[in-house]
Amino acid sequence: MKRRALLQSLPAAALFPAANWLSPSWGNVQDKSAPGQASPTMVYELRVYHTYEGKLDDLLRRFRDHTMRLFEKHGIHNVAYWTPLDEPLKGRTLFYILAHPSREAATANWQAFRDDPEWQAVRDKSEANGKLVEKVDSTFLTLTDFSPQPR
């Protein structure tokens, strides 16, 4: 399934169940000059992982037990994670959104994450019986001026 068709098939409300993540309260991401507002340089990253048959549970375990913590260690903020309920994506796809202070920070964050020996060991151990992810789609997003703000 092409990414455009995939994204068009998802109701927007399913991707964004709560607005409170729009104004992060973590570390360096929030713009200190505008309380309650997201930084103007902040970017969100929508990632879609397409797993090999039978590997989604292993991928979810890796995220739950290791990856989310390692993301935070490297300045990558976990926003939310979803798995589809309907075919053809059910049981083999993970959607998630991350936040970074800027596009430049995202590049640096990802490089630090990839270079982390702990991540490399976790990845290698989790893939001892074969790779988990067949394909990754990544799309960087910025908030529109009409996005809901937290209450």
Residue, then its C-alpha position, 0 to 999 in steps of 0.5 A: m500500500k502506498r503511503r498516500a493511500l495509507l494516510q488517506s485511509l486513516p481518520a485524522a482523529a485516530l492519529f491525534p487522540a489528545a492535544n496535550w502533546l502539542s505543547p511539550s513540557w520536556g527539556n529543550v523542546q519547549d519555547k521558553s518565551a511562549p508558555g503553553q505554545a510549541s516551539p516555532t522550530m519544533v518538528y514532529e516525525l510520523r514513522v510507520y514500521h512495516t514488519y515482517e510476518g509474525k514480527l510485530d510482537d517482537l518489535l513492540r516488545r523492543f520499543r516497550d522494553h528499550t527503544m522508547r527509553l533510548f529515544e528519550k536519552h537522545g532527545i527524541h520525545n515519544v508522543a504516541y504509538w498505534t497499531p491498526l485494527d483493520e486489514p491489511l495493516k493489522g498485525r504487521t504495522l506500527f505507527y508512531i509520532l516523535a517530537h524534536p526541537s528542530r529539524e537539525a536536532a532531529t538529525a543529530n538525535w537520530q545519529a546519536f541514537r544509531d551510534d549508541p552501543e546500547w541500542q546496537a546491542v538491543r537491536d542485534k539481540s532482538e534480531a537474532n532470529g531475523k530482522l523485524v522491520e521490512k520497511v520504514d516510512s518517515t515524514f516530518l511535520t510541522l504544526t499548522d497555525f490553526s492546530p488546537q492548543p492544550r486546554 
